[in-house]
Amino acid sequence: MLFYRKSPFFLGLFCLKIFFLFSLVGCESRKDDLSSKPVLKVNERVLTLRDFSTQLARRLKDLDALSAKNTQTVSLIKEELLKAFITRSLILDYSDSKKIEVSNTELDKEVDRIRSLYPDDVSFRRTLAVENISFSEWREQLKFRQIEQKVFQLMNEKMKPISSDDIKQYYQQNSAQFKTKERIYIRQIVVEEQAKADLMKTEIKKRGLEALAKEYSIAPEGKTGGVVGWISQDEVDFFQPLFTSKIGVPSAVFKTPYGYHIAVVEKKSPATQLTLEEVKPRIERQLRAQKEQALFTEWLDAQLRSSRVWRDYKLIQAVTVDTK
C-alpha cells in the first residue's frame, strides 16, 4: 500500500510518523505534489499538508505513545491547529487592511531581548532544535505575535472603560471570591523515626523547636529553624488538625510520607472578608479581561462571516499517527 511518510520525531522511546494514504486523496505520482496540497484555505492564505503534518508532529512529540495514538487526542489537536490557522489568517488579513506593520527594528529589538534571556547563543539554538523549528520560522512567529498585539490594542480602543458601578456590582455578586480563609503560621521539625521524634518532643522544652530543627530536621526548611510559614485552611491535609492547636504548644508527633513531625503554631490569622477597596484592582483586571475576550469573540465572528474558509475534510482525516 502506498503512503507518504514525514521525517520521524522522537517521542521518548518511540518514533512518531505522520502519514496519509494516497488512496484516500487520489493517486498523485509524486510525494511533493501531495504534500503541497492545501488542507485549509482562509481567503488567500493556505495551510498545506506538509505544514499541517509538521505542526501536528510538534504538538504530539511530548506525549507518551498511548496518548499520541489516541484518535480522540489527535482529532482534538488537529482541530486546535486548524482553528489557530484560521484565527492567525484573519488577524493577518485585518492587519493588512488596517496597514498595521511591525518594522525590522521593532522585530530585531524583540529578538535581541528574548535571546538575552539565554546564557549564550548555543543554549538558544539548542532550544530551537528541541522544538524542531528553524530560526527564520521562529522569527516569523515572533513577528506575528507583535502584529497580534497591535491588532488587539486597536480593537481594545473601542472598549468602554470599566466604571465604579461595574466594579461594585461585581464585588457584590461575587463576594465569596474575596474571603480569606483562616491561616496559621507553622514551625516544625521532621525526623526519620518515631523514637527520634519522641526524643525531640522532650528536648523541645529544653532547647526549643527552632534550634532542634536546624540540627536534626530532614525537611528543607530545617536550615531556617523549621519555618513552614503561613498555611491556609484546607491547604495541606496533614496540617489540618493544627488549626485547633494553641499558639506556642508543640503538637503530638504525627506521621506523613515525609517522616515524623512535631509542629508549633506560632501565629493565627482569622478568616476575613476583603473590602471593595482592597480588591478593586483585581476586579478591574478581571472585568477588563472579560470585556477584551467578548470583544475579540465578536470581532472574530464578524471576520468569519465576511471571509472564505475552505477545508479538505477527507485529507485532514487521512493524516494519521504511527508510533513504533
ABEGO torsion letter per residue (X at the ends): XBBBBBBBBBBEABBBBBBBBAAAAEBBABAAAAAABBABBBEABBBBAAAAAAAAAAAAAABBAAAAABAAAAAAAAAAAAAAAAAAAAAAAAAAAAGBBBBAAAAAAAAAAAAAABABAAAAAAAAAAAGBBAAAAAAAAAAAAAAAAAAAAAAAABBBBBAAAAAAAAAAAAAAABBBBBBBBBBBBBABAAAAAAAAAAAAAAEAAAAAAAABABAAAAAGGBAEBBBBGABAAAAAAAABBBGBBBBBBBBAAEBBBBBBABBBBBBBBBAAAAAAAAAAAAAAAAAAAAAAAAAAAAAAABBBBBBAAAAAABBBBBX
